[in-house]
């Protein structure tokens, strides 16, 4: 069995004196997708923030065999970890293209950066149409696309996606997930996905973890997690995941 790209063991994290995560274990395979499921307040967003060094944490976090749990956020980014936070986080006063340039700020391969602009505009043609438009004037779906595209400008090995479907129309959500499948297939980017839409997340993912009150209570292949009766009842409306 090949070594995972991301290997997390005994992760604890919190805010101030409040602990949120209690010994979380999870893995993401090279080029794989792991879905992190759970109710609001289960610790999903905190997990992503802990992996990026944005909150106080303890435990072992290994990326491609290298320990990163003692590194600062900017060092983790340079190793190829891109984070798309909940709420999108675009720079509203900058244009679409200026936002994308910020995503490549740690790169020195200018010719490759230009090539990536065209590649990402191929994935997100609406962003190309709005390349000179201020990000704050884009629709919610376009802002989410921009946040993902900006993260991909890093050329990450691992993409951390926090609630990419939140607040978006179903057709826009389907479009974003279709693009993510294409990105994964063509670029081999591994993804750790936090998503309230469990059916969509399990359809994209290879493996899945269910968090409850800061602990992993179920983990395994996405199909097996989706077929769990408790997951079906709580997250899939009683329907069998396919």
C-alpha positions as a printed Julia matrix, in Angstrom:
242×3 Matrix{Float64}:
   0.0    0.0     0.0
   1.46   3.39   -1.0
   2.19   6.09    1.55
  -0.63   8.67    1.88
   0.03  12.24    0.86
  -1.49  13.5     4.12
  -1.33  11.47    7.31
  -2.88  12.95   10.46
  -2.52  11.2    13.83
  -3.94  12.25   17.19
  -4.8   15.79   16.11
  -6.01  18.02   18.91
  -6.94  21.65   18.38
  -8.99  24.45   19.84
  -9.46  28.13   20.51
  -8.15  29.63   23.73
  -9.06  27.23   26.53
 -11.72  25.47   24.46
 -10.75  22.17   22.86
 -12.58  21.3    19.65
 -10.68  18.27   18.29
  -9.88  15.23   20.4
  -7.37  12.92   18.73
  -8.48  13.03   15.09
  -6.88  10.53   12.69
  -7.34  10.83    8.92
  -5.52  10.29    5.65
  -5.67  11.6     2.09
  -4.13   9.48   -0.66
  -1.88  10.89   -3.36
  -4.33  12.26   -5.94
  -7.24  11.09   -3.78
 -10.3   12.77   -2.28
 -11.32  12.39    1.36
 -14.67  13.79    2.49
 -14.97  15.08    6.04
 -18.6   14.87    7.12
 -20.39  15.95   10.28
 -22.97  18.27   11.75
 -22.36  21.96   12.41
 -19.94  22.3    15.31
 -18.41  18.85   14.84
 -14.96  20.31   14.2
 -14.66  20.08   10.42
 -13.54  23.67    9.79
 -11.23  23.53   12.81
  -9.59  20.44   11.3
  -8.75  22.33    8.1
  -7.49  25.32   10.06
  -5.34  23.08   12.24
  -3.77  21.44    9.2
  -2.81  24.93    7.96
  -1.38  26.02   11.31
  -4.1   28.63   11.82
  -5.15  27.43   15.3
  -3.42  25.96   18.33
  -2.82  22.24   17.73
  -1.09  19.09   18.89
  -0.54  15.78   17.15
   1.35  14.5    14.13
   0.69  15.89   10.64
   2.77  14.45    7.81
   2.73  15.67    4.2
   4.48  13.38    1.7
   6.55  11.95    4.53
   7.52  15.35    6.01
   6.31  16.51    9.42
   4.48  19.84    9.08
   2.77  20.14   12.47
   5.43  22.53   13.78
   5.49  24.72   10.66
   3.94  28.16   10.23
   1.07  28.67    7.81
   3.21  30.31    5.13
   5.69  27.41    5.23
   2.87  24.91    4.79
   1.58  26.87    1.79
   5.03  26.76    0.19
   4.97  22.96    0.53
   1.87  22.86   -1.67
  -1.15  23.01    0.65
  -3.89  25.39   -0.54
  -6.88  26.28    1.63
 -10.24  27.54    0.32
 -12.01  28.72    3.5
 -15.71  28.88    4.14
 -17.06  32.25    3.07
 -14.78  32.2    -0.01
 -12.39  34.93    1.15
 -11.78  36.71   -2.15
 -10.26  40.21   -2.14
 -13.33  42.22   -3.07
 -11.51  45.38   -4.19
  -9.2   43.54   -6.58
 -10.09  42.26  -10.03
 -10.55  38.6   -10.83
  -7.13  38.5   -12.47
  -5.43  40.28   -9.57
  -6.93  37.71   -7.18
  -5.51  34.91   -9.3
  -2.08  36.55   -9.33
  -2.13  36.57   -5.53
  -2.61  32.81   -5.63
   0.69  32.5    -7.46
   2.63  34.91   -5.22
   4.94  32.17   -3.88
   5.88  31.0    -7.39
   8.82  32.2    -9.47
   7.99  30.32  -12.69
   6.39  33.25  -14.51
   5.93  31.44  -17.85
   4.17  28.55  -16.11
   2.0   31.02  -14.22
   0.81  32.47  -17.54
   0.06  28.97  -18.77
  -1.94  28.28  -15.61
  -4.05  31.37  -16.22
  -5.21  29.9   -19.51
  -5.7   26.45  -18.01
  -7.86  27.82  -15.2
  -9.83  30.02  -17.57
 -10.52  26.81  -19.46
 -11.95  25.27  -16.29
 -13.79  28.47  -15.3
 -14.75  30.33  -18.52
 -16.94  32.74  -16.57
 -13.87  34.0   -14.76
 -12.2   34.76  -18.08
 -15.23  36.81  -19.09
 -14.89  38.75  -15.82
 -11.1   38.92  -15.6
 -11.08  42.73  -15.28
 -14.14  42.9   -13.0
 -13.81  43.57   -9.27
 -14.26  40.38   -7.27
 -16.77  42.04   -4.96
 -19.18  42.5    -7.87
 -19.18  38.82   -8.88
 -22.07  36.52   -8.05
 -21.73  34.09   -5.14
 -21.03  31.21   -7.5
 -18.43  33.18   -9.41
 -16.72  34.19   -6.16
 -16.55  30.54   -5.12
 -15.06  29.63   -8.5
 -12.53  32.43   -8.07
 -11.56  31.23   -4.6
 -10.94  27.71   -5.93
  -9.09  28.98   -9.0
  -6.89  31.23   -6.86
  -5.96  28.23   -4.68
  -5.14  26.19   -7.78
  -2.76  28.93   -8.96
  -0.46  27.7    -6.2
  -0.2   24.37   -8.08
  -0.98  22.59   -4.81
  -0.43  18.96   -4.0
  -3.28  19.15   -1.48
  -6.42  21.31   -1.69
  -8.44  21.91    1.48
 -12.01  22.83    0.52
 -14.39  24.13    3.17
 -18.09  24.05    2.22
 -17.75  24.91   -1.5
 -21.51  24.5    -2.06
 -22.67  26.74    0.79
 -25.33  29.25   -0.24
 -25.14  28.43   -3.94
 -27.86  27.42   -6.4
 -27.95  23.67   -7.19
 -26.91  24.17  -10.82
 -23.86  26.2    -9.75
 -22.94  23.54   -7.2
 -23.1   20.8    -9.83
 -20.9   22.91  -12.1
 -18.28  23.41   -9.38
 -18.16  19.71   -8.52
 -17.89  18.8   -12.2
 -14.9   21.13  -12.48
 -13.32  19.6    -9.37
 -13.58  16.13  -10.9
 -11.83  17.42  -13.99
  -9.1   19.15  -11.96
  -8.48  15.99  -10.01
  -8.32  13.83  -13.13
  -6.1   16.18  -15.13
  -3.82  17.6   -12.44
  -3.78  14.88   -9.79
  -4.57  17.31   -6.98
  -5.52  15.58   -3.73
  -8.53  17.06   -1.92
  -9.72  17.11    1.68
 -13.34  18.19    1.35
 -15.6   19.57    4.08
 -19.14  19.58    2.73
 -22.65  19.63    4.22
 -24.07  18.08    1.04
 -23.03  14.55    1.98
 -24.39  12.94   -1.18
 -22.26  15.17   -3.42
 -19.21  14.79   -1.19
 -19.44  10.99   -1.14
 -19.91  10.89   -4.9
 -16.62  12.77   -5.41
 -14.64  11.11   -2.63
 -12.71   7.86   -2.42
 -12.71   7.79    1.38
 -14.72   9.55    4.06
 -14.58  10.36    7.77
 -17.51  11.25   10.0
 -16.77  13.69   12.81
 -18.89  14.03   15.93
 -17.93  16.48   18.68
 -14.31  16.56   17.57
 -13.8   12.82   17.18
 -13.79  10.51   14.16
 -16.6    8.02   14.76
 -16.62   6.39   11.31
 -14.04   6.17    8.52
 -13.5    4.08    5.42
 -14.24   3.9     1.7
 -16.79   6.53    0.67
 -19.29   3.91   -0.54
 -19.13   2.03    2.77
 -19.57   5.21    4.81
 -22.48   6.22    2.6
 -24.16   2.86    3.14
 -23.94   3.15    6.92
 -27.47   3.36    8.34
 -26.66   6.22   10.71
 -25.08   8.27    7.89
 -28.06   7.58    5.63
 -30.53   8.67    8.32
 -28.64  11.81    9.37
 -27.09  13.03    6.14
 -28.64  11.27    3.13
 -32.34  11.33    3.95
 -32.42   7.56    4.3
 -31.29   7.01    0.71
 -28.55   4.57   -0.21
 -25.45   6.42   -1.4
 -24.37   5.53   -4.92
